[in-house]
Amino acid sequence: MMLVDSHCHLDYLPSGPVRAETIARARRAGVGAILTIGTKITEFPAVRAIAEENPDVWCSVGIHPHEAAAEPDTSAERLANLAGHPKVVGIGETGLDFYYEHSPRERQVEVFRAHAAAARATGLPLIVHTRDADPETAGVLREEAAKGPLTGVIHCFSTGRELAEMSIELGFYISISGIVTFKNAEPLRAIVRDLPLDRILVETDAPYLAPVPLRGKQNEPAFVVHTAAEVAKLKGVSAEEIAEITTANFYRLFAKATPLAAAPA
């Protein structure tokens, strides 16, 4: 059984033994690939270096909505150029966060659209963060998809059914995090039960959102097995089946990533 952690932040960990052992634990847990996510252009070299150093780690390039106002040079051209690296398989994370509003809403939208343009230009999937902004996120995605082929994923999905259904209609995937295991997440579980199996990914968003039964601990890619187990239960399939399905979905969406013949030791 092999799983993929489709969204985490390995650069948030100390370099050296701590990060190396975190990746090793993931491998021992059956995680065959990890996607570590860019959140700042200014810190992208560090994210890229982690992917370069590990054959089973891929990365993305992007600017989190929290950082939209602070980051320099957020043009689609700059993003597309950085995405030319062989280990970069996605654009983002990007999107809208109207809960914290660390960046002005107008600037978030502007940067979101630049990422969508870069995704269209490169053919890479768009990695979308949305919080308290479902109507606005849906509006941007509809408008950007109308400009040309666009695919991607709503990461760490924990929002409303309408956004999930619209995203599926646009050809996007839905990535489920450890939130699905939380006691108060029954509305999310009800949506997951209805999602098509061929559009589901699993992720940790580590080091955040550790799943039950590990709440209170720092999350890490190895813990994606607990999220996958909950998704398997909700979908009425085995853990082995959900691993096979979500892994296949990952490589279909992130087509620039290539499975390894064998997992690193």
NUFINU-96958 format. One line per 5 residues: number of its first residue (from 1); their letters; for each residue x, y, z of N, C-alpha, C. Coordinates in Angstrom, 1 decimal. Last residue first. Layout:
# NUFINU-96958
NUM> A> X,Y,Z,X,Y,Z,X,Y,Z | ...
This chain:
# NUFINU-96958
265> APAAA> 14.9,4.1,0.7,15.1,3.5,2.1,15.0,4.6,3.1 | 12.5,5.1,-1.7,13.8,5.2,-1.1,13.8,4.6,0.3 | 10.4,2.8,-3.4,10.5,3.9,-2.5,11.9,3.9,-1.9 | 10.8,2.2,-6.9,10.8,1.7,-5.5,11.0,2.9,-4.6 | 10.2,3.8,-9.1,10.1,2.3,-9.2,10.0,1.6,-7.9
260> LPTAK> 8.2,6.6,-8.4,9.5,5.9,-8.3,9.2,4.4,-8.5 | 6.0,8.5,-10.6,6.2,7.5,-9.5,7.6,6.9,-9.5 | 6.5,11.9,-11.4,6.6,10.5,-11.8,6.8,9.5,-10.7 | 4.8,14.9,-12.1,5.4,14.0,-11.1,5.4,12.6,-11.6 | 3.2,15.9,-14.0,4.7,16.1,-14.2,5.5,15.3,-13.2
255> AFLRY> 0.7,15.5,-13.2,1.2,14.6,-14.3,2.7,14.8,-14.5 | -1.2,15.7,-11.0,0.1,16.3,-11.0,1.0,15.4,-12.0 | -3.5,14.1,-11.7,-3.5,15.6,-11.6,-2.2,16.2,-11.8 | -2.4,11.5,-11.8,-3.2,12.0,-12.9,-3.3,13.5,-12.9 | -1.2,11.3,-9.3,-0.4,11.3,-10.5,-1.1,11.7,-11.8
250> FNATT> -3.5,11.5,-7.7,-2.4,12.4,-7.6,-1.6,12.5,-8.8 | -5.0,9.2,-8.5,-5.5,10.6,-8.7,-4.4,11.6,-8.6 | -3.3,7.2,-7.5,-3.6,7.3,-9.0,-4.1,8.7,-9.3 | -3.6,7.7,-4.8,-2.3,7.8,-5.4,-2.5,8.0,-6.9 | -6.3,7.2,-4.4,-5.8,8.6,-4.2,-4.4,8.8,-4.8
245> IEAIE> -6.4,4.4,-5.1,-7.2,5.4,-5.8,-6.6,6.8,-5.7 | -4.7,3.2,-3.3,-4.5,3.0,-4.7,-5.2,4.1,-5.5 | -5.8,4.0,-0.8,-4.4,4.3,-1.2,-4.2,4.2,-2.7 | -8.3,2.8,-1.0,-8.2,4.3,-1.0,-6.8,4.8,-1.3 | -7.6,0.1,-1.0,-8.3,0.7,-2.2,-8.1,2.2,-2.2
240> EASVG> -6.5,-0.2,1.5,-5.7,-0.4,0.3,-6.3,0.2,-0.9 | -8.7,0.3,3.1,-7.6,1.3,3.2,-6.7,1.1,2.0 | -11.8,-0.3,1.2,-10.7,-0.7,2.1,-9.6,0.4,2.1 | -14.8,1.7,1.3,-13.8,0.9,0.6,-12.7,0.6,1.6 | -16.7,3.6,2.0,-17.0,2.2,2.0,-16.1,1.3,1.3
235> KLKAV> -16.1,6.2,2.4,-16.5,5.8,1.1,-16.8,4.3,1.0 | -15.5,6.3,5.1,-16.6,7.1,4.6,-17.1,6.7,3.2 | -13.3,4.7,5.2,-14.5,4.3,5.9,-15.7,5.1,5.4 | -11.5,6.2,3.6,-11.9,4.9,3.2,-13.2,4.4,3.9 | -11.2,8.5,5.3,-11.9,8.6,3.9,-12.3,7.2,3.4
230> EAATH> -9.9,7.3,7.4,-11.2,7.9,7.6,-12.0,8.0,6.3 | -7.5,6.5,6.2,-8.4,5.5,6.8,-9.8,6.0,7.0 | -6.5,9.0,5.4,-6.9,8.0,4.4,-7.8,7.0,4.9 | -5.9,10.0,8.0,-6.9,10.7,7.1,-7.4,9.7,6.1 | -3.9,8.2,8.7,-5.1,8.3,9.5,-6.2,9.0,8.7
225> VVFAP> -1.9,8.6,6.8,-2.5,7.3,6.9,-3.8,7.3,7.7 | -0.7,11.0,7.3,-1.8,10.9,6.3,-2.5,9.6,6.3 | 1.4,10.9,9.0,0.1,10.9,9.6,-1.1,10.8,8.6 | 3.7,11.3,7.6,3.4,9.9,8.0,1.9,9.8,8.5 | 3.9,14.2,7.4,3.4,13.4,6.3,3.0,11.9,6.7
220> ENQKG> 2.7,15.6,10.5,3.8,15.2,9.6,3.2,14.3,8.6 | 1.8,17.8,13.2,1.5,17.0,12.1,2.7,16.7,11.2 | 2.5,17.7,16.6,2.8,18.4,15.3,2.6,17.4,14.2 | -0.4,16.9,18.6,0.9,16.7,18.1,1.2,17.5,16.9 | -3.1,17.4,18.8,-2.2,18.0,19.8,-0.8,17.8,19.5
215> RLPVP> -4.3,14.3,17.6,-4.5,15.7,17.9,-3.6,16.2,19.0 | -4.1,11.7,16.8,-2.9,12.4,17.1,-3.0,13.9,17.3 | -6.0,9.9,15.7,-5.9,10.1,17.2,-4.6,10.8,17.7 | -7.0,13.0,14.3,-7.3,12.0,15.3,-6.8,10.7,14.9 | -4.3,14.7,12.6,-5.6,14.0,12.6,-5.8,13.3,14.0
210> ALYPA> -3.0,18.0,12.8,-2.8,16.6,13.0,-4.2,15.9,13.2 | -2.8,20.7,11.8,-4.0,19.9,11.6,-3.8,18.4,11.8 | 0.5,21.4,10.4,-0.8,21.8,11.0,-1.7,20.6,11.0 | 3.0,21.3,9.0,2.9,20.7,10.4,1.6,21.1,11.1 | 0.7,19.4,6.9,1.7,19.5,8.0,2.6,20.7,7.9
205> DTEVL> -1.3,18.8,5.3,-1.1,20.2,5.5,-0.1,20.4,6.7 | -1.8,16.2,4.5,-1.7,16.5,5.9,-1.8,18.0,6.2 | -4.2,14.6,2.2,-3.0,15.5,2.6,-3.0,15.6,4.1 | -5.6,13.0,-0.6,-5.5,13.1,0.8,-4.2,13.9,1.1 | -8.1,13.5,-3.2,-6.7,13.4,-2.8,-6.7,13.4,-1.2
200> IRDLP> -10.7,12.6,-5.5,-10.2,12.8,-4.1,-8.7,12.6,-3.9 | -11.9,11.9,-7.8,-11.5,13.3,-7.7,-11.0,13.6,-6.2 | -12.8,9.3,-8.0,-11.7,9.7,-8.9,-11.3,11.1,-8.8 | -15.0,9.2,-6.2,-13.7,8.6,-5.8,-12.5,9.1,-6.7 | -17.0,12.1,-5.8,-16.6,11.0,-6.7,-15.2,10.5,-6.3
195> LDRVI> -18.5,12.7,-2.6,-17.5,13.1,-3.6,-17.2,11.9,-4.5 | -20.1,11.9,-0.5,-20.7,12.1,-1.8,-19.7,12.5,-2.9 | -18.6,11.8,1.7,-19.3,10.6,1.3,-19.9,10.7,-0.1 | -17.8,14.5,1.9,-16.8,13.5,1.5,-17.5,12.2,1.0 | -20.1,15.6,3.1,-19.7,15.9,1.7,-18.8,14.9,1.1
190> ARLPE> -20.1,14.4,5.6,-21.3,14.2,4.7,-20.9,14.5,3.3 | -17.8,15.4,6.6,-17.8,14.0,6.3,-19.0,13.7,5.4 | -18.5,18.1,7.0,-17.5,17.7,6.0,-17.6,16.2,5.7 | -20.4,17.7,9.1,-20.8,18.3,7.8,-19.8,18.0,6.7 | -18.7,16.5,11.1,-19.7,15.7,10.5,-20.2,16.4,9.2
185> ANKFT> -16.6,17.5,12.7,-16.5,17.6,11.2,-17.6,16.8,10.5 | -16.1,17.5,15.4,-17.1,18.4,15.0,-17.2,18.5,13.4 | -13.9,15.7,15.7,-15.2,15.4,16.3,-16.4,16.2,15.7 | -12.0,15.1,12.7,-12.3,15.9,13.9,-13.7,15.6,14.4 | -11.3,14.0,10.4,-11.3,13.1,11.5,-11.8,13.8,12.8
180> VIGSI> -11.1,16.0,8.5,-12.2,15.0,8.4,-12.3,14.1,9.5 | -8.7,17.3,9.1,-10.0,17.9,9.6,-11.1,16.9,9.5 | -6.6,16.1,7.7,-7.0,15.5,9.0,-8.3,16.1,9.6 | -8.0,16.7,4.3,-6.9,16.7,5.4,-7.5,16.0,6.6 | -8.5,16.1,0.9,-9.0,16.0,2.3,-7.9,15.9,3.3
175> SIYFG> -9.0,17.9,-2.0,-8.0,17.2,-1.1,-8.5,17.3,0.3 | -10.5,17.5,-5.1,-10.8,17.9,-3.7,-9.8,17.1,-2.8 | -9.9,18.7,-8.4,-9.9,17.7,-7.4,-10.2,18.3,-6.0 | -11.7,20.1,-11.3,-10.8,20.2,-10.1,-10.9,18.9,-9.3 | -13.5,20.4,-13.3,-12.4,19.4,-13.5,-11.4,19.4,-12.4
170> LEISM> -15.7,21.9,-12.8,-14.6,22.5,-13.5,-13.5,21.6,-13.8 | -17.2,20.1,-11.2,-17.7,20.5,-12.5,-16.6,21.1,-13.4 | -15.7,20.3,-8.9,-15.7,19.0,-9.6,-16.2,19.3,-11.0 | -16.3,22.9,-8.2,-14.9,22.6,-8.5,-14.9,21.3,-9.3 | -19.0,22.7,-7.6,-18.6,23.6,-8.7,-17.2,23.2,-9.1
165> EALER> -19.0,21.0,-5.4,-19.6,20.6,-6.6,-19.2,21.4,-7.8 | -17.5,22.6,-3.5,-17.1,21.3,-3.9,-17.7,20.8,-5.2 | -19.2,24.8,-3.3,-17.9,25.0,-3.8,-17.3,23.6,-4.3 | -21.4,23.5,-2.1,-21.6,24.2,-3.4,-20.2,24.4,-4.0 | -20.6,22.6,0.4,-20.9,21.6,-0.7,-21.0,22.3,-2.1
160> GTSFC> -18.0,24.5,2.0,-19.4,24.2,1.6,-19.5,23.2,0.4 | -15.0,23.3,3.5,-15.9,24.4,3.3,-17.3,23.8,2.8 | -12.6,22.1,3.6,-13.4,22.0,4.8,-14.5,23.0,4.7 | -9.7,20.8,2.0,-11.1,21.1,1.8,-11.9,21.0,3.2 | -7.0,21.0,1.4,-7.5,21.1,2.8,-9.0,21.5,2.8
155> HIVGT> -7.4,22.5,-1.8,-6.6,21.8,-0.8,-7.2,22.0,0.5 | -8.7,21.9,-4.8,-9.1,22.7,-3.6,-8.4,22.0,-2.4 | -6.7,21.8,-7.6,-7.2,21.1,-6.4,-7.6,22.1,-5.4 | -6.9,21.8,-11.2,-6.2,22.0,-10.0,-6.9,21.3,-8.9 | -6.9,23.3,-14.5,-7.3,22.3,-13.6,-6.5,22.5,-12.3
150> LPGKA> -7.9,24.8,-17.5,-7.4,25.1,-16.1,-7.9,23.9,-15.2 | -8.0,26.2,-20.7,-7.9,25.0,-19.9,-7.2,25.3,-18.5 | -9.4,29.5,-20.6,-8.7,28.5,-21.2,-8.5,27.3,-20.3 | -11.2,31.3,-19.5,-10.2,31.9,-20.4,-9.3,30.8,-21.1 | -12.8,30.0,-17.8,-13.4,30.4,-19.1,-12.4,30.9,-20.0
145> AEERL> -11.3,29.8,-15.5,-11.4,28.6,-16.3,-12.0,28.9,-17.7 | -11.6,32.4,-14.5,-10.3,32.0,-15.0,-10.4,30.7,-15.9 | -14.3,32.3,-13.8,-13.9,33.3,-14.8,-12.5,32.9,-15.4 | -14.4,30.2,-11.9,-15.2,30.2,-13.1,-14.7,31.1,-14.2 | -12.6,31.2,-10.0,-12.3,30.0,-10.7,-13.1,29.9,-12.0
140> VGATE> -13.9,33.6,-9.1,-12.6,33.7,-9.7,-12.3,32.4,-10.6 | -16.2,32.4,-8.0,-16.3,33.4,-9.0,-15.0,33.5,-9.8 | -15.2,30.8,-5.9,-15.9,30.2,-7.0,-16.0,31.1,-8.2 | -14.1,32.8,-4.3,-13.3,31.8,-4.9,-13.9,31.1,-6.1 | -16.5,34.1,-3.6,-15.5,34.8,-4.3,-14.5,33.9,-5.0
135> PDADR> -17.9,32.1,-2.2,-18.5,32.8,-3.4,-17.4,33.5,-4.2 | -16.0,31.4,-0.1,-16.5,30.5,-1.1,-17.0,31.2,-2.3 | -14.4,32.4,2.0,-14.5,33.1,0.7,-15.0,32.3,-0.4 | -13.5,31.2,4.3,-14.5,32.3,4.4,-14.6,33.1,3.1 | -10.7,30.2,2.5,-11.3,30.2,3.8,-12.2,31.4,3.9
130> THVIL> -8.8,28.3,0.3,-9.9,29.2,0.4,-10.5,29.0,1.9 | -6.2,27.5,-1.9,-6.6,27.7,-0.5,-7.8,28.6,-0.5 | -5.3,25.5,-4.6,-6.2,26.6,-4.1,-6.4,26.5,-2.6 | -3.2,25.0,-7.1,-3.4,24.6,-5.8,-4.1,25.7,-5.0 | -3.5,24.1,-10.5,-3.6,25.2,-9.5,-3.9,24.7,-8.1
125> PLGTA> -1.3,22.1,-12.5,-2.5,22.3,-11.7,-2.3,23.5,-10.7 | 0.2,23.3,-15.6,0.3,22.7,-14.3,-1.0,23.0,-13.5 | 0.3,24.6,-18.0,-0.4,23.3,-18.0,-0.3,22.6,-16.6 | 1.5,27.1,-18.1,2.4,25.9,-17.9,1.7,24.6,-18.1 | -0.7,28.8,-18.5,0.5,28.9,-19.4,1.4,27.7,-19.3
120> RAAAA> -2.4,28.1,-16.4,-2.8,27.9,-17.8,-1.6,27.9,-18.8 | -0.8,28.9,-14.3,-1.3,27.5,-14.4,-1.7,27.2,-15.8 | -0.6,31.6,-14.7,0.6,30.8,-14.8,0.2,29.3,-14.9 | -3.3,32.3,-14.3,-2.7,32.6,-15.6,-1.4,31.7,-15.8 | -3.5,31.7,-11.6,-4.3,31.0,-12.6,-3.8,31.1,-14.0
115> HARFV> -1.7,33.6,-10.5,-1.4,32.1,-10.4,-2.2,31.3,-11.4 | -3.1,35.9,-11.1,-1.8,35.7,-11.7,-1.4,34.2,-11.6 | -5.4,35.5,-9.5,-5.5,35.5,-10.9,-4.2,35.3,-11.6 | -4.2,35.8,-7.0,-4.9,34.5,-7.3,-5.0,34.4,-8.8 | -3.5,38.5,-7.1,-2.4,37.4,-7.1,-3.0,36.1,-7.4
110> EVQRE> -6.0,39.7,-7.1,-5.1,39.9,-8.1,-4.0,38.9,-8.2 | -7.1,38.7,-4.7,-7.7,38.4,-5.9,-6.7,38.6,-7.1 | -5.4,40.0,-2.8,-5.5,38.5,-2.9,-6.0,38.1,-4.2 | -5.9,42.6,-3.3,-4.6,42.1,-3.7,-4.6,40.6,-3.7 | -8.5,42.8,-2.3,-8.3,43.1,-3.7,-6.9,42.5,-4.2
105> RPSHE> -8.2,42.2,0.4,-8.9,41.3,-0.5,-8.6,41.5,-1.9 | -4.9,42.6,1.8,-6.2,43.2,1.4,-6.9,42.2,0.4 | -3.7,40.0,4.0,-3.5,40.9,2.9,-4.9,41.4,2.4 | -4.9,38.8,6.2,-3.5,39.3,6.4,-3.1,40.2,5.2 | -7.5,37.8,6.7,-7.3,39.0,5.9,-5.9,39.6,6.2
100> YYFDL> -8.6,35.6,8.1,-7.6,36.4,8.7,-7.3,37.7,8.0 | -10.8,35.1,6.3,-10.9,34.9,7.7,-9.9,35.8,8.4 | -10.4,35.2,3.6,-11.1,36.3,4.2,-11.4,36.2,5.7 | -8.3,34.1,1.4,-8.5,33.9,2.9,-9.1,35.2,3.5 | -7.9,32.6,-1.7,-8.5,33.7,-0.9,-8.7,33.3,0.5
95> GTEGI> -5.0,31.6,-3.6,-6.4,31.6,-3.3,-6.8,32.8,-2.5 | -2.3,29.2,-3.6,-2.9,30.5,-3.9,-4.3,30.5,-3.5 | 0.7,27.4,-3.1,-0.8,27.6,-3.0,-1.1,29.0,-3.1 | 1.0,27.3,-6.8,0.3,27.6,-5.6,1.1,27.1,-4.4 | 1.2,24.9,-9.3,1.2,26.4,-9.0,0.4,26.7,-7.8
90> GVVKP> 3.3,21.9,-9.5,2.0,22.7,-9.4,2.3,24.1,-9.1 | 5.8,20.8,-9.7,4.6,20.1,-10.4,3.3,20.8,-10.2 | 9.2,21.0,-9.9,8.0,21.8,-9.7,6.8,21.2,-10.4 | 11.3,19.6,-10.8,10.7,19.1,-9.6,9.4,19.9,-9.2 | 12.3,20.9,-13.1,11.7,19.6,-13.2,11.0,19.1,-11.9
85> HGALN> 11.3,24.4,-13.5,12.2,23.4,-12.8,11.6,22.0,-12.8 | 9.3,26.0,-14.4,10.1,25.2,-15.4,11.0,24.2,-14.8 | 8.4,27.7,-12.4,7.7,26.3,-12.6,8.4,25.5,-13.6 | 9.6,30.0,-12.9,10.1,29.2,-11.7,9.5,27.8,-11.9 | 8.0,30.9,-15.0,9.5,30.7,-15.2,10.0,29.8,-14.1
80> ALREA> 5.5,31.2,-13.8,5.7,30.2,-14.9,7.2,29.9,-15.1 | 6.1,33.3,-12.0,5.7,32.0,-11.5,5.9,31.0,-12.6 | 6.7,35.4,-13.9,7.7,34.9,-12.9,7.3,33.6,-12.4 | 4.2,35.6,-15.3,5.5,35.2,-16.0,6.5,34.7,-15.0 | 2.4,36.4,-13.4,2.3,35.1,-13.9,3.5,34.6,-14.6
75> STDPE> 4.0,38.2,-10.7,3.5,38.1,-12.0,3.4,36.7,-12.5 | 4.9,39.2,-8.3,3.9,38.2,-8.3,3.3,37.9,-9.6 | 7.1,40.8,-6.9,7.1,40.1,-8.2,6.2,38.9,-8.3 | 7.2,40.2,-3.3,7.5,41.0,-4.5,7.3,40.1,-5.8 | 4.8,39.9,-0.7,5.7,39.3,-1.6,5.9,40.1,-2.9
70> AAAEH> 2.8,41.2,0.7,4.2,41.4,1.1,5.2,40.9,0.1 | 0.3,40.6,-0.2,0.6,42.0,-0.2,2.1,42.2,0.0 | 0.1,37.7,0.0,-0.1,38.4,-1.3,0.4,39.8,-1.3 | 0.3,36.1,2.2,1.5,36.8,1.8,1.4,37.6,0.6 | -2.1,34.9,2.5,-1.7,35.7,3.6,-0.5,36.6,3.2
65> PHIGV> -2.3,33.4,0.1,-3.0,34.6,0.2,-2.6,35.5,1.4 | 1.0,32.2,-0.9,-0.2,32.1,0.0,-1.0,33.4,0.0 | 2.3,31.8,-3.9,2.2,32.8,-2.9,0.9,32.6,-2.1 | 4.5,29.2,-5.4,3.3,30.0,-5.2,3.4,31.0,-4.1 | 5.3,26.1,-6.6,5.7,27.5,-6.5,4.5,28.3,-6.4
60> SCWVD> 5.9,22.8,-5.2,5.1,23.8,-6.0,5.7,25.1,-5.8 | 7.6,19.6,-5.4,7.3,20.9,-4.8,6.4,21.7,-5.8 | 8.2,16.2,-4.3,8.0,17.2,-5.3,7.6,18.5,-4.7 | 10.1,13.5,-3.2,9.5,14.8,-2.8,9.4,15.7,-4.0 | 11.6,11.3,-3.8,10.2,11.1,-3.6,9.4,12.3,-3.2
55> PNEEA> 14.3,12.1,-3.9,13.6,11.7,-5.1,12.1,11.5,-5.0 | 15.5,15.0,-2.4,14.7,13.7,-2.1,14.0,13.3,-3.4 | 16.7,17.3,-3.2,17.5,16.4,-2.3,16.8,15.1,-2.1 | 14.8,18.7,-4.5,16.0,18.3,-5.3,16.7,17.2,-4.5 | 13.0,19.3,-2.5,12.6,18.4,-3.5,13.8,17.9,-4.3
50> IARVA> 14.6,21.2,-1.1,14.1,19.9,-0.4,13.7,18.9,-1.4 | 14.9,23.2,-3.0,16.1,22.4,-2.5,15.6,21.1,-1.9 | 12.4,24.3,-3.1,12.9,23.6,-4.3,14.0,22.7,-3.9 | 12.3,25.6,-0.6,11.3,24.6,-0.9,11.9,23.7,-2.1 | 14.4,27.5,-1.0,14.5,26.5,0.1,13.5,25.3,-0.1
45> PFETI> 13.4,29.1,-3.1,14.7,28.3,-3.3,14.8,27.2,-2.2 | 11.1,30.3,-2.0,11.0,29.2,-3.0,12.3,28.4,-3.1 | 11.0,32.6,-0.5,11.5,31.4,0.1,11.4,30.1,-0.8 | 9.9,34.5,-2.2,11.2,34.8,-1.6,11.8,33.6,-0.9 | 7.4,33.5,-2.8,8.4,33.5,-3.8,9.8,33.6,-3.2
40> KTGIT> 5.8,31.4,-0.5,6.4,32.7,-0.7,7.4,32.5,-1.9 | 4.8,28.8,-0.4,3.9,29.9,0.1,4.5,31.3,-0.1 | 5.0,25.6,-1.9,5.5,27.0,-1.8,4.5,28.0,-1.3 | 4.9,22.4,-0.4,4.2,23.5,-1.0,4.9,24.8,-0.8 | 5.6,19.1,-1.3,5.9,20.2,-0.3,5.6,21.5,-1.0
35> LIAGV> 4.3,16.1,-1.6,4.3,17.4,-2.3,4.5,18.5,-1.3 | 5.6,12.8,-1.6,5.2,14.0,-0.8,5.3,15.2,-1.7 | 5.2,9.3,-1.9,5.6,10.6,-2.4,5.0,11.7,-1.6 | 4.6,7.1,-0.3,5.5,6.9,-1.4,5.9,8.2,-2.1 | 4.2,6.1,2.8,3.9,7.3,2.0,5.0,7.3,0.9
30> GARRA> 4.5,4.1,4.7,3.9,3.8,3.4,3.6,5.0,2.5 | 5.9,4.6,6.9,4.5,4.5,7.1,3.8,4.2,5.8 | 8.5,5.0,6.0,8.2,3.8,6.7,6.7,3.5,6.9 | 8.1,7.5,4.8,8.4,6.4,4.0,8.1,5.1,4.7 | 7.8,9.0,7.1,6.7,8.9,6.1,6.9,7.7,5.2
25> RAITE> 10.2,8.7,8.3,9.0,8.2,9.0,7.9,8.1,8.0 | 11.8,10.2,6.5,12.0,8.8,6.7,10.8,8.1,7.3 | 10.8,12.8,6.9,10.6,12.2,5.6,10.8,10.7,5.7 | 11.8,13.1,9.6,10.3,13.2,9.3,10.0,12.6,7.9 | 14.5,12.8,9.2,13.8,11.8,10.0,12.3,11.9,9.7
20> ARVPG> 15.0,15.2,7.9,15.3,14.0,7.3,14.6,12.8,7.9 | 14.2,17.2,9.7,13.5,17.0,8.5,13.8,15.7,7.8 | 16.1,16.6,11.8,14.7,16.7,12.1,13.9,16.5,10.8 | 18.8,16.8,10.5,18.2,15.5,11.0,16.7,15.5,11.3 | 18.2,19.5,8.2,19.1,18.5,8.9,18.3,17.3,9.4
15> SPLYD> 16.0,22.3,9.0,16.8,21.4,8.1,17.7,20.5,8.9 | 12.9,22.3,10.8,14.4,22.6,10.8,15.1,21.7,9.7 | 10.0,22.9,8.8,10.8,22.1,9.7,12.2,22.5,9.7 | 8.9,24.2,6.7,8.7,24.8,8.0,9.4,24.0,9.1 | 9.4,22.7,4.5,10.3,23.8,4.7,10.1,24.5,6.1
10> LHCHS> 7.3,21.0,4.2,8.5,20.5,4.8,9.5,21.6,5.2 | 4.2,21.1,4.3,5.2,22.2,4.3,6.5,21.8,5.0 | 1.9,19.5,2.0,2.5,19.7,3.3,3.6,20.8,3.2 | -0.1,17.5,0.1,0.1,18.9,0.5,0.7,19.0,1.9 | -0.4,14.9,-0.5,-0.5,15.8,-1.6,-0.3,17.3,-1.2
5> DVLMM> 1.2,12.1,0.3,0.8,13.3,1.0,0.8,14.4,0.0 | 0.1,9.0,-1.0,0.8,10.3,-1.3,0.3,11.4,-0.4 | 0.7,5.6,-0.2,-0.1,6.8,-0.2,0.8,8.0,-0.6 | 0.6,2.2,-0.9,1.4,3.4,-1.0,0.4,4.6,-1.0 | 0.8,-1.2,0.0,0.0,0.0,0.0,0.9,1.2,0.0
